[in-house]
Amino acid sequence: MREKLRITALVLGTMLSSAAICAEEPAKISIVVFGPPSLGAFLPPIIKAQKLDEKNGLLINFQERTPDAYTAQFNSGEFLVGGSAALLSVGLADIRGVKVTYLFNLFDYWGSVVTSRKDIQSVKDLEGKDIAAAKGTTNYVMFDWFARQLGTDTSKFSVVNTATPGLIGYALADRASAIQLWEPAFTTLHAKMPSIRLLDLKIAESWQKATGSRNIPYLGIAAHTSWAAQNGKLIPKLYATYKEAADWVAAHPDDAAKLIAVRGGDEERKAIAELVRSNERLGMNVKWASEVANEIRSVYSAGRSIAFLPSEPSADTIYAGPKQ
């Protein structure tokens, strides 16, 4: 009898142990992001190095793609969660019938154009000249809007389209009159080529004048609405993972730079650390989409004003689901 009780206890213990293990098994999420240098590739190495996904009950598989491939594979549903989700791309996908929602913001907008040509002193001087850019990105579309606010006819640009990793190469080789890029590519480029010049887009002034606000939600995490509906419990965990990563980066800029610019030299890592400390150009700002809903609608309005968005995106593109 005692032997039967002992065996029964062992069996029950094994079953309970197995159940506990299953309960603790992290939820797997596959997230597509731009390859570096890009904002979408800024926090993933921190998340993995610090195991912040596992801490929050997730196991994230980050997959890097070029901007065009990212858009195609996210919009097709090959990937249901996107970690380089630019607002205007989310809005355009919705208008075209792809039901997606912007879960939360990671970075506010900053972008510019750089040149080493002495005859180019302003954005308007680029009319009739060639400019290298990742034209398929929202950053270029927003740059287009800001350039127009300064009286520039952007239709007169001769755009050489390239993937984001190629932009730095164009600048170093002086293969175009100017190069349109953003962070962390600008910091990486400036560390290699200190003589490169930024052309002032007057971003804060133009946005304040047009919208009454200085906040420009730009890039974050988006998901297909079907995935969001089925995985509502995972979304707060995903937010917590990214928020903790951003907080860790802000608190440990030097250590973060070593992970972000893992293939870079000391000068590049030092520049990345300074970029984090100031945060002016980086614009790291983790917020739920619902917290910046008015600003998101202002971004949509900017996209409509230059005919990038043919109509107003659905309100469903601004995630308003559970946060706990």
C-alpha positions, -999 to +999 in steps of 0.1 A: +000+000+000+028+023+010+045+015-023+014+024-043+011+057-024+047+065-031+043+057-068+011+078-070+029+107-053+058+105-078+034+104-107+015+134-094+047+153-087+059+146-122+026+158-137+026+190-117+062+196-125+055+192-162+025+215-160+046+241-143+072+239-170+046+242-197+031+272-180+065+289-178+074+282-215+078+316-232+055+326-260+073+328-294+070+359-315+087+364-349+094+401-356+107+414-389+130+445-387+152+466-410+189+456-409+214+479-393+221+508-394+184+515-386+162+524-357+144+491-360+177+474-354+186+496-324+169+478-296+168+441-306+204+435-297+198+450-263+167+428-258+185+397-267+217+405-248+198+413-216+172+386-222+145+411-217+121+391-239+125+360-217+122+381-186+087+391-198+077+356-209+085+359-246+110+344-270+114+369-298+130+358-331+142+390-349+145+387-387+163+414-406+152+426-441+158+455-464+130+482-464+113+469-496+115+433-485+102+443-450+072+460-465+064+432-488+067+404-462+049+423-435+020+434-456+016+399-471+013+384-437+045+364-439+054+382-407+025+393-385+045+416-363+068+444-376+095+461-355+104+488-381+069+500-385+068+535-398+035+553-393+029+563-429+036+528-441+011+515-416-015+540-428-008+532-464-011+494-458-045+500-441-058+521-470-048+493-494-067+467-475-041+453-452-056+454-417-027+464-394-025+484-362+003+505-347+008+491-312+033+515-297+058+541-306+096+536-302+112+567-319+100+601-328+109+615-363+143+629-372+158+628-407+179+650-428+201+652-459+239+654-459+264+666-484+300+674-489+295+695-520+303+732-515+276+744-540+248+729-519+240+750-489+203+744-485+177+718-494+164+740-523+199+738-539+192+701-545+167+709-572+180+694-605+206+673-587+209+637-577+202+625-542+207+590-528+179+577-506+160+547-495+129+561-512+106+533-500+109+544-464+086+566-444+117+587-434+121+598-470+084+606-473+086+628-442+118+644-455+098+652-487+071+669-466+096+690-446+116+699-477+083+712-493+076+733-462+109+751-470+097+759-506+116+731-523+102+714-554+111+678-546+099+666-580+131+682-593+152+658-573+168+629-592+165+601-566+189+572-567+171+545-547+191+522-525+187+501-494+195+518-460+229+500-455+240+515-489+235+551-479+267+554-459+287+540-488+272+566-512+283+593-488+318+580-482+324+575-520+308+609-528+286+591-554+257+616-552+252+653-546+235+645-513+223+616-492+190+614-473+194+595-441+185+593-404+198+579-371+218+559-363+232+560-399+241+597-396+261+592-364+279+563-379+286+583-411+298+614-391+322+592-371+338+580-403+335+614-422+335+644-398+335+668-427+300+658-439+274+686-435+238+685-425+213+707-443+188+722-419+152+710-424+138+732-396+119+701-384+106+715-350+096+749-364+078+735-394+059+708-374+050+733-347+036+757-374+016+730-392+003+710-362+008+730-330+029+702-316+065+693-315+060+655-311+063+634-343+056+597-337+075+579-363+086+543-359+074+516-336+058+481-334+029+472-356+009+440-360-018+426-382-051+432-364-059+395-365-027+388-346-034+416-321-069+402-315-056+367-308-026+377-288-039+406-267-022+392-235+012+392-252+011+428-263+017+443-228+046+419-224+060+431-258+056+467-247+074+460-214+102+443-232+109+473-255+103+498-227+129+481-205+153+479-234+149+517-240+154+524-203+185+502-201+200+520-232+193+554-216+209+543-184+239+526-200+248+544-232+284+532-233+275+496-228+246+499-252+268+513-279+290+482-278+260+461-285+244+483-311+277+490-330+291+456-325+311+458-357+321+494-354+352+510-340+358+529-309+349+563-325+316+549-338+307+535-304+316+567-287+293+586-312+264+562-306+268+567-268+266+605-272+236+601-295+218+582-268+228+607-241+214+637-260+184+618-275+177+649-296+182+632-330+176+597-318+142+606-304+137+574-284+102+577-270+084+545-261+046+553-258+014+534-264-002+544-297-033+556-278-012+580-258-001+598-290-032+594-310-036+631-319+000+633-331-004+601-352-033+617-369-011+648-376+014+625-393-014+610-414-024+645-424+011+653-435+011+622-457-022+632-472-009+667-480+018+653-503-005+627-518+014+598-502-018+587-484-048+589-508-073+590-479-074+589-441-063+556-425-088+537-403-090+545-366-081+509-360-045+516-371-041+533-337-041+504-312-064+509-282-064+474-267-054+462-232-022+476-217-021+452-187 
